[in-house]
Amino acid sequence: MKIAIPVADNKLCLHFGHCDQFAVFDVDDQSKKITARVALDAPPHQPGLLPRWLAEKGVKCVIAGGMGSRAVAIFKENGVNVVTGAQPGDPEAIVNDYINGRLATGSNVCDH
């Protein structure tokens, strides 16, 4: 499974649409281990573009601090699970917490 995290300054970016890059992790579902990590430069922000772009890259889950309802809906239309309310931190640690059922989340920090 591929998991994407929006990043800025090598930490989770609280607002999905304002990130510099995406850290994309390949995860082995059975062993619950990260098998690869790549950094993808985010294309220029346009409403609705990022969810389709990540889905085309094979992403099946996005973990973010905040995300607008339109982006969430587009991800869901493309079969991508969305987790919001994650706190800034090291992307790899966030993915490890998620795949091991330990990721603490709060409110979606985006209100649009």
Stockholm file with secondary structure:
# STOCKHOLM 1.0

chainA/1-112         MKIAIPVADNKLCLHFGHCDQFAVFDVDDQSKKITARVALDAPPHQPGLLPRWLAEKGVKCVIAGGMGSRAVAIFKENGVNVVTGAQPGDPEAIVNDYINGRLATGSNVCDH
#=GR chainA/1-112 SS CEEEEEEETTEECSBGGGCSEEEEEEEETTTTEEEEEEEEECCCCCTTHHHHHHHHTTEEEEECSBCCHHHHHHHHHTTCEEECCCCSSCHHHHHHHHHTTCCCCCCCSCCC
#=GC SS_cons         CEEEEEEETTEECSBGGGCSEEEEEEEETTTTEEEEEEEEECCCCCTTHHHHHHHHTTEEEEECSBCCHHHHHHHHHTTCEEECCCCSSCHHHHHHHHHTTCCCCCCCSCCC
//
